[in-house]
Amino acid sequence: MDFLPLFTDLRNKPCLLIGGGQVALRKSRLLCKAGAQVRLVSHEILPELSSLVLNAGGECIRGDYGDHLLDNVFLVIAATDDQALNSRVSAACHQRNIPVNVVDDPALCSVILPAIIDRSPLIIAISSGGKSPVLARMMRSRLEASIPAAYGRLGNLASQFRDAVKERFENIEDRRHFWEKALQGPVAEMVFAGNDKAAATMLEDAIKNGSIDNGGEVYLIGAGPGDPDLMTFKALRLLQRADVVLYDRLVAPAIVDMCRKDAERVYVGKARSDHAVPQQDINSLLVKYAREGKKVARLKGGDPFIFGRGGEEIEELAQHKIPFQVVPGITAAAGCASYAGIPLTHRDYAQSVRFVTGHLKDNSINLPWEELAKPAQTVVFYMGLIGLPSICEKLIEFGRPADTPIALIQQGTTSDQKVVVATLATMVEKLKHEPVRAPTLIIVGEVVKLREKLAWYEKYDLTKVDI
């Protein structure tokens, strides 16, 4: 271990920062955020840097560095591109036993500033000891994706009840078990959901009762249109907490594989006229598993509240008083259109967009055709592949020009994405030569014309990206 990680209290401590450019600006942000009294010295100082230091109660000195500036200083940071000056500052600090950091020169440092994940009061620091700062920043980025910002509020909540828990549980092991349940159970989930007041009430009740009830709960999670990278942080976090995962046909296998390895996986996919598990049975399964005390993830393609029947499922949960959370997902219209290079709205072509299901509960396609045929709007049909001939025919019949562009997007956002473009008059015939299969999204409107120059996904070539 080249450097021992330490956390230092800089509040109201005098810190000397040498340099007036962008690097000094980055360091000054950290110092000011930590409450330090910054003394900045440089001949030239960026206006933003000067304002930051002065507004934080610090001092800006325009001129040369001198060793006298080290008097009564708690920490020194040299952020200049002058090697001779950096060496001089480092030597003077080492002689006086003042902690010094020379940016990008570990050999001259007695302290290293790590890559930081700030979830105050929770602070995570990552360092390579100056050997590979880029690697440290990469690791920070990976960790940040799995640590919600709400962990800071959770830490503050826990601090308010530390004394009460210590008084309630004399044994240190009992306290540890209590906090482990509290910080990864329903109390934490309340904080993550933004309901800190309810979380505090739950924690207070748990202290009185001497235990926390980590009962069953259901997470209704939108898995997005297919690309696993489009999952939200919250969706991934809850998925990895689940004991049981119920997943649809439209959920990509790579997303299902993100669940815990020991989680039970239950396929409840539905295709047109082929329901592996009827909807009412799915609702009952969610209640059953939750009543067994399990955390249940209900994974649905796209967004659960856009033609996903998520509303029906949480109605059942609410009726049986089962706790649940809903995590929105990127709906197919947004995801597939983006990856196909088709803006759903555009000032020149469409000022509104409508999402329509291609078949209703009775398998009909009895839709408000007169409204859907109006100009200057984009219409997106979900589950409309079987009824495509009728859709094209009806839109033309109710006034949409026969040469209106239409796009069919099969398995959008995935490596198997396929896009077929034609017009309302020609699409049915074109599909005889370029067939597509479900899941396929249908986009109708003048915005489809933009695909020819905006189809970035098919043209994107990482080998040509200049890194």
C-alpha positions as CSV (number, residue, x, y, z in Angstrom):
1,M,0.0,0.0,0.0
2,D,1.7,3.1,-1.2
3,F,-0.8,5.5,0.4
4,L,-3.0,5.0,3.4
5,P,-6.6,6.2,2.7
6,L,-7.6,8.9,5.2
7,F,-10.5,11.3,5.4
8,T,-9.6,14.7,6.5
9,D,-11.7,17.4,8.1
10,L,-10.9,20.6,6.1
11,R,-13.7,22.8,7.6
12,N,-12.3,26.3,8.2
13,K,-8.8,25.0,7.7
14,P,-6.4,27.3,5.6
15,C,-5.4,25.5,2.4
16,L,-3.0,26.9,-0.2
17,L,-3.7,26.4,-3.9
18,I,-1.1,27.3,-6.4
19,G,-2.3,27.8,-10.0
20,G,-5.0,29.7,-11.7
21,G,-6.2,27.5,-14.6
22,Q,-8.7,24.7,-15.2
23,V,-6.9,22.2,-13.1
24,A,-6.8,24.6,-10.2
25,L,-10.5,25.3,-10.7
26,R,-11.3,21.5,-10.4
27,K,-9.3,21.3,-7.2
28,S,-10.8,24.5,-5.7
29,R,-14.3,23.0,-6.2
30,L,-13.3,20.1,-4.0
31,L,-11.7,22.3,-1.4
32,C,-14.6,24.7,-1.2
33,K,-17.1,21.9,-1.0
34,A,-15.2,20.5,2.0
35,G,-15.4,23.9,3.7
36,A,-11.7,24.8,3.4
37,Q,-10.4,28.4,3.6
38,V,-8.7,28.6,0.2
39,R,-5.7,30.9,-0.4
40,L,-5.1,31.0,-4.1
41,V,-1.9,32.3,-5.7
42,S,-1.2,32.8,-9.4
43,H,-0.3,35.5,-11.8
44,E,-3.3,34.7,-14.0
45,I,-6.6,33.5,-12.5
46,L,-9.7,32.3,-14.4
47,P,-12.7,34.6,-13.6
48,E,-14.8,31.5,-12.5
49,L,-12.0,30.3,-10.2
50,S,-11.6,33.8,-8.6
51,S,-15.4,34.0,-8.0
52,L,-15.6,30.5,-6.5
53,V,-12.7,31.2,-4.1
54,L,-13.9,34.6,-3.0
55,N,-17.6,33.6,-2.7
56,A,-16.4,30.8,-0.4
57,G,-14.6,33.3,1.9
58,G,-11.2,32.6,0.5
59,E,-8.4,34.9,-0.8
60,C,-6.8,35.4,-4.3
61,I,-3.2,36.6,-4.5
62,R,-2.1,37.7,-7.9
63,G,1.7,37.2,-8.0
64,D,4.6,34.8,-7.3
65,Y,4.6,31.9,-4.9
66,G,6.8,32.4,-1.9
67,D,7.6,29.9,0.9
68,H,6.2,32.4,3.4
69,L,2.7,31.5,2.1
70,L,3.1,28.1,3.8
71,D,2.9,29.6,7.3
72,N,-0.1,28.1,9.2
73,V,-1.3,26.2,6.2
74,F,-3.0,22.8,6.7
75,L,-2.8,21.5,3.1
76,V,-1.0,22.6,-0.1
77,I,-2.0,21.7,-3.7
78,A,0.2,22.7,-6.6
79,A,-1.7,22.8,-9.8
80,T,0.7,24.4,-12.2
81,D,2.5,23.3,-15.4
82,D,5.8,24.7,-14.0
83,Q,7.9,21.6,-13.1
84,A,10.6,23.7,-11.3
85,L,7.9,25.5,-9.2
86,N,6.1,22.3,-8.4
87,S,9.4,20.7,-7.2
88,R,10.2,23.8,-5.0
89,V,6.7,23.7,-3.4
90,S,7.0,20.0,-2.8
91,A,10.4,20.2,-1.1
92,A,9.3,23.1,1.1
93,C,6.2,21.2,2.2
94,H,8.1,18.0,3.0
95,Q,10.6,20.0,5.0
96,R,7.8,21.5,7.1
97,N,5.8,18.3,7.3
98,I,2.8,20.0,5.5
99,P,0.7,17.6,3.4
100,V,1.2,18.4,-0.3
101,N,-0.4,17.3,-3.5
102,V,1.3,18.1,-6.8
103,V,-1.2,17.4,-9.6
104,D,-0.2,14.5,-11.9
105,D,3.2,14.0,-10.2
106,P,2.9,11.3,-7.6
107,A,6.7,11.4,-6.8
108,L,6.3,14.9,-5.4
109,C,3.2,14.1,-3.4
110,S,2.8,13.2,0.2
111,V,-1.0,13.0,-0.2
112,I,-3.1,11.9,-3.2
113,L,-6.6,13.3,-4.1
114,P,-8.7,10.3,-5.0
115,A,-11.6,9.9,-7.4
116,I,-14.7,10.6,-5.3
117,I,-18.2,9.4,-5.1
118,D,-20.1,11.9,-3.0
119,R,-23.2,10.6,-1.3
120,S,-22.7,12.7,1.8
121,P,-22.4,11.7,4.5
122,L,-21.3,8.5,2.6
123,I,-18.1,9.3,0.8
124,I,-16.3,6.7,-1.4
125,A,-12.8,7.4,-2.5
126,I,-10.9,5.5,-5.1
127,S,-7.2,5.8,-5.8
128,S,-4.5,4.2,-7.8
129,G,-1.8,5.9,-5.8
130,G,-1.2,8.2,-8.7
131,K,-0.2,5.4,-11.0
132,S,-3.4,5.4,-13.2
133,P,-5.8,8.2,-12.5
134,V,-7.9,7.3,-15.5
135,L,-8.4,3.8,-14.2
136,A,-9.5,5.2,-10.8
137,R,-12.0,7.5,-12.6
138,M,-13.3,4.5,-14.6
139,M,-13.9,2.5,-11.4
140,R,-15.7,5.5,-9.9
141,S,-18.0,5.6,-12.9
142,R,-18.9,1.9,-12.5
143,L,-19.6,2.3,-8.8
144,E,-21.6,5.4,-9.3
145,A,-24.0,3.5,-11.5
146,S,-24.9,1.1,-8.6
147,I,-25.0,3.6,-5.7
148,P,-28.2,5.8,-5.8
149,A,-27.9,9.4,-4.8
150,A,-30.5,8.7,-2.1
151,Y,-27.8,6.8,0.0
152,G,-26.8,10.2,1.3
153,R,-30.3,10.7,2.7
154,L,-30.3,7.2,4.1
155,G,-27.1,7.9,5.9
156,N,-28.5,11.1,7.4
157,L,-31.6,9.2,8.5
158,A,-29.5,6.5,10.2
159,S,-27.5,9.1,12.1
160,Q,-30.6,10.5,13.6
161,F,-31.5,7.1,15.2
162,R,-28.0,5.9,16.2
163,D,-28.4,6.7,19.9
164,A,-31.9,5.3,20.0
165,V,-30.7,2.0,18.5
166,K,-27.7,1.9,20.8
167,E,-30.1,2.3,23.8
168,R,-32.5,-0.3,22.5
169,F,-29.9,-3.0,21.7
170,E,-27.1,-3.3,24.3
171,N,-25.4,-6.1,22.3
172,I,-23.3,-4.9,19.5
173,E,-24.2,-7.9,17.3
174,D,-27.9,-7.2,17.8
175,R,-27.3,-3.6,16.7
176,R,-25.4,-4.7,13.6
177,H,-28.2,-7.1,12.6
178,F,-30.8,-4.4,13.1
179,W,-29.0,-1.9,10.9
180,E,-28.3,-4.5,8.2
181,K,-32.0,-5.1,7.9
182,A,-32.9,-1.4,8.1
183,L,-30.4,-0.3,5.5
184,Q,-31.4,-2.8,2.9
185,G,-35.0,-3.3,3.7
186,P,-38.3,-1.4,3.5
187,V,-36.9,1.6,5.4
188,A,-34.2,2.1,2.8
189,E,-36.7,1.6,-0.1
190,M,-38.9,4.3,1.4
191,V,-35.9,6.7,1.3
192,F,-35.1,5.7,-2.3
193,A,-38.7,6.3,-3.2
194,G,-38.4,9.9,-1.8
195,N,-40.6,9.3,1.2
196,D,-38.1,10.1,4.0
197,K,-40.9,10.9,6.5
198,A,-42.5,7.5,6.2
199,A,-39.0,5.9,6.4
200,A,-38.4,7.7,9.7
201,T,-41.7,6.5,11.1
202,M,-41.0,2.9,10.1
203,L,-37.5,3.1,11.7
204,E,-38.9,4.5,14.9
205,D,-41.6,1.8,15.0
206,A,-39.0,-0.9,14.4
207,I,-36.8,0.4,17.3
208,K,-39.8,0.2,19.6
209,N,-40.7,-3.3,18.4
210,G,-37.2,-4.5,18.5
211,S,-37.2,-5.8,14.9
212,I,-37.8,-4.9,11.3
213,D,-40.3,-6.7,9.2
214,N,-38.7,-7.3,5.8
215,G,-41.9,-8.7,4.3
216,G,-42.8,-9.4,0.8
217,E,-42.9,-6.7,-1.9
218,V,-43.4,-6.4,-5.6
219,Y,-41.3,-4.3,-8.0
220,L,-43.1,-3.5,-11.3
221,I,-40.1,-2.9,-13.6
222,G,-40.0,-1.5,-17.1
223,A,-37.2,-3.3,-18.9
224,G,-37.1,-1.0,-21.9
225,P,-37.3,-2.0,-25.5
226,G,-34.4,-4.5,-25.6
227,D,-30.9,-2.9,-25.2
228,P,-29.8,-3.8,-21.6
229,D,-27.9,-0.5,-21.3
230,L,-31.2,1.4,-21.4
231,M,-32.3,0.0,-18.0
232,T,-32.4,2.6,-15.3
233,F,-30.2,2.4,-12.2
234,K,-33.2,1.8,-10.0
235,A,-34.5,-1.0,-12.2
236,L,-31.2,-2.8,-12.0
237,R,-30.9,-2.3,-8.2
238,L,-34.4,-3.7,-7.5
239,L,-34.0,-6.5,-10.0
240,Q,-30.9,-7.7,-8.2
241,R,-32.7,-7.6,-4.9
242,A,-35.5,-9.9,-6.1
243,D,-36.0,-13.5,-4.9
244,V,-38.4,-14.2,-7.7
245,V,-38.5,-12.7,-11.2
246,L,-41.6,-12.9,-13.4
247,Y,-40.7,-11.9,-17.0
248,D,-42.4,-11.3,-20.3
249,R,-41.7,-12.5,-23.8
250,L,-40.5,-9.1,-24.8
251,V,-37.8,-8.9,-22.1
252,A,-34.4,-9.5,-23.6
253,P,-32.6,-12.6,-22.2
254,A,-29.6,-10.4,-21.3
255,I,-31.8,-8.3,-19.0
256,V,-33.3,-11.4,-17.3
257,D,-29.7,-12.6,-16.7
258,M,-29.0,-9.4,-14.6
259,C,-31.1,-10.8,-11.7
260,R,-29.4,-12.7,-8.8
261,K,-28.1,-16.1,-9.8
262,D,-30.1,-17.7,-7.0
263,A,-33.4,-16.0,-7.9
264,E,-36.3,-18.1,-9.1
265,R,-37.2,-17.2,-12.7
266,V,-40.8,-17.6,-13.9
267,Y,-41.7,-17.1,-17.6
268,V,-45.2,-15.5,-18.0
269,G,-44.8,-14.3,-21.6
270,K,-47.8,-13.6,-23.8
271,A,-48.0,-13.5,-27.6
272,R,-51.2,-12.9,-29.6
273,S,-53.5,-15.8,-29.0
274,D,-50.8,-17.6,-27.0
275,H,-50.8,-16.7,-23.3
276,A,-48.3,-18.9,-21.5
277,V,-49.9,-17.7,-18.2
278,P,-53.3,-15.8,-18.3
279,Q,-53.2,-12.3,-16.9
280,Q,-55.3,-13.1,-13.9
281,D,-53.0,-15.9,-13.0
282,I,-50.0,-13.6,-13.2
283,N,-51.8,-11.2,-10.8
284,S,-52.4,-14.1,-8.4
285,L,-48.7,-15.2,-8.6
286,L,-47.5,-11.8,-7.6
287,V,-49.8,-11.8,-4.6
288,K,-48.8,-15.4,-3.7
289,Y,-45.0,-14.8,-3.8
290,A,-45.3,-11.5,-1.9
291,R,-47.4,-13.2,0.8
292,E,-44.6,-15.8,1.2
293,G,-42.3,-12.9,2.2
294,K,-40.4,-12.7,-1.1
295,K,-39.2,-9.8,-3.1
296,V,-40.8,-10.1,-6.5
297,A,-39.6,-8.4,-9.7
298,R,-42.2,-8.2,-12.4
299,L,-40.2,-7.5,-15.5
300,K,-42.1,-6.0,-18.4
301,G,-40.8,-5.0,-21.9
302,G,-40.8,-1.2,-22.5
303,D,-42.8,0.8,-19.9
304,P,-45.3,-1.1,-17.6
305,F,-47.9,1.6,-17.9
306,I,-47.9,2.0,-21.7
307,F,-49.9,-1.0,-23.1
308,G,-48.1,-3.2,-20.6
309,R,-51.2,-4.0,-18.3
310,G,-49.2,-2.8,-15.4
311,G,-52.2,-0.9,-14.1
312,E,-54.2,-4.2,-13.8
313,E,-51.4,-5.8,-11.9
314,I,-50.9,-3.1,-9.3
315,E,-54.7,-2.9,-8.9
316,E,-54.6,-6.5,-7.7
317,L,-51.7,-5.8,-5.4
318,A,-53.4,-2.7,-3.9
319,Q,-56.5,-4.7,-3.3
320,H,-54.6,-7.3,-1.3
321,K,-52.5,-4.6,0.5
322,I,-49.2,-5.8,-1.0
323,P,-46.4,-3.2,-0.9
324,F,-45.2,-2.4,-4.4
325,Q,-43.0,0.0,-6.4
326,V,-43.3,1.0,-10.1
327,V,-40.1,1.7,-12.1
328,P,-40.7,3.4,-15.4
329,G,-38.9,2.1,-18.5
330,I,-38.1,3.5,-21.9
331,T,-41.2,2.7,-23.9
332,A,-40.8,1.0,-27.3
333,A,-41.9,4.1,-29.2
334,A,-39.1,6.3,-27.7
335,G,-36.4,3.6,-27.9
336,C,-37.1,2.1,-31.3
337,A,-37.7,5.5,-32.9
338,S,-34.4,6.8,-31.5
339,Y,-32.4,3.8,-32.7
340,A,-34.0,4.0,-36.1
341,G,-33.1,7.6,-36.5
342,I,-36.8,8.8,-36.6
343,P,-37.6,11.8,-34.4
344,L,-41.2,11.3,-33.1
345,T,-41.7,15.1,-33.3
346,H,-40.2,17.7,-35.5
347,R,-41.0,21.4,-36.0
348,D,-41.2,20.9,-39.8
349,Y,-43.2,17.7,-39.9
350,A,-45.1,16.8,-36.7
351,Q,-46.1,18.8,-33.6
352,S,-47.7,15.9,-31.7
353,V,-47.3,12.1,-31.4
354,R,-49.9,9.5,-30.5
355,F,-49.4,6.0,-29.1
356,V,-52.0,3.5,-30.2
357,T,-52.5,-0.2,-29.5
358,G,-52.9,-2.2,-32.7
359,H,-55.6,-4.4,-31.2
360,L,-58.1,-4.0,-28.4
361,K,-59.2,-6.4,-25.7
362,D,-61.7,-8.1,-28.1
363,N,-58.9,-8.4,-30.8
364,S,-60.5,-5.7,-33.0
365,I,-58.8,-2.6,-34.4
366,N,-61.8,-0.3,-34.0
367,L,-59.8,3.0,-33.5
368,P,-60.6,6.7,-33.9
369,W,-59.4,6.7,-37.5
370,E,-60.5,10.3,-38.3
371,E,-58.3,11.6,-35.5
372,L,-55.4,9.4,-36.4
373,A,-55.5,10.5,-40.0
374,K,-55.0,14.1,-39.2
375,P,-51.8,15.8,-40.7
376,A,-48.8,17.1,-38.8
377,Q,-48.8,14.3,-36.2
378,T,-46.9,11.1,-35.8
379,V,-48.8,7.9,-35.0
380,V,-47.1,4.9,-33.3
381,F,-48.9,1.6,-33.4
382,Y,-47.9,-1.0,-30.8
383,M,-48.8,-4.7,-31.5
384,G,-50.1,-3.8,-35.0
385,L,-48.3,-6.2,-37.2
386,I,-51.2,-8.5,-37.8
387,G,-53.6,-5.7,-38.5
388,L,-51.2,-3.7,-40.7
389,P,-53.2,-4.1,-43.9
390,S,-56.3,-2.7,-42.1
391,I,-54.2,0.1,-40.5
392,C,-52.9,1.3,-43.9
393,E,-56.3,1.0,-45.5
394,K,-58.2,2.9,-42.8
395,L,-55.7,5.8,-42.6
396,I,-55.9,6.3,-46.3
397,E,-59.7,6.0,-46.2
398,F,-60.0,8.7,-43.6
399,G,-57.8,11.2,-45.4
400,R,-54.1,10.4,-44.8
401,P,-52.3,10.7,-48.2
402,A,-51.4,7.3,-49.7
403,D,-47.7,8.4,-50.0
404,T,-47.4,9.1,-46.2
405,P,-44.2,7.4,-45.1
406,I,-44.4,4.4,-42.7
407,A,-41.7,2.5,-40.9
408,L,-41.7,-0.9,-39.3
409,I,-39.0,-1.5,-36.7
410,Q,-38.4,-5.1,-35.7
411,Q,-36.5,-5.8,-32.4
412,G,-35.6,-2.2,-32.1
413,T,-32.5,-1.1,-30.0
414,T,-31.0,-4.6,-30.3
415,S,-28.3,-6.0,-32.6
416,D,-31.1,-7.7,-34.6
417,Q,-32.9,-4.5,-35.3
418,K,-34.5,-4.3,-38.8
419,V,-36.2,-1.3,-40.3
420,V,-38.5,-1.4,-43.3
421,V,-39.6,1.9,-44.8
422,A,-42.4,2.4,-47.4
423,T,-45.6,4.3,-47.8
424,L,-49.2,3.6,-46.6
425,A,-49.9,2.5,-50.2
426,T,-46.9,0.2,-50.7
427,M,-45.9,-1.2,-47.3
428,V,-48.1,-4.3,-47.4
429,E,-46.7,-5.3,-50.8
430,K,-43.1,-4.5,-49.7
431,L,-43.4,-6.9,-46.7
432,K,-43.9,-9.8,-49.1
433,H,-40.3,-9.3,-50.2
434,E,-38.9,-8.0,-46.8
435,P,-40.9,-9.8,-44.1
436,V,-40.7,-8.9,-40.5
437,R,-41.8,-10.6,-37.3
438,A,-43.0,-9.6,-33.9
439,P,-42.1,-7.7,-31.9
440,T,-42.4,-4.9,-34.5
441,L,-43.3,-1.3,-33.9
442,I,-45.1,0.8,-36.6
443,I,-44.5,4.5,-37.1
444,V,-46.6,6.6,-39.5
445,G,-45.8,10.2,-40.4
446,E,-43.7,12.6,-42.3
447,V,-40.9,12.3,-39.7
448,V,-40.0,8.9,-41.2
449,K,-38.4,10.8,-44.1
450,L,-35.7,11.9,-41.7
451,R,-34.4,8.4,-41.2
452,E,-32.5,8.5,-44.5
453,K,-30.0,10.9,-43.0
454,L,-30.4,10.3,-39.3
455,A,-30.1,6.5,-39.1
456,W,-27.1,6.5,-36.8
457,Y,-27.4,3.1,-35.3
458,E,-26.9,1.0,-38.4
459,K,-24.1,3.3,-39.6
460,Y,-22.3,3.6,-36.2
461,D,-18.8,2.0,-36.5
462,L,-16.7,2.0,-33.3
463,T,-13.6,1.2,-35.4
464,K,-13.8,4.7,-36.9
465,V,-14.2,6.6,-33.7
466,D,-11.2,8.7,-32.8
467,I,-10.4,8.0,-29.2
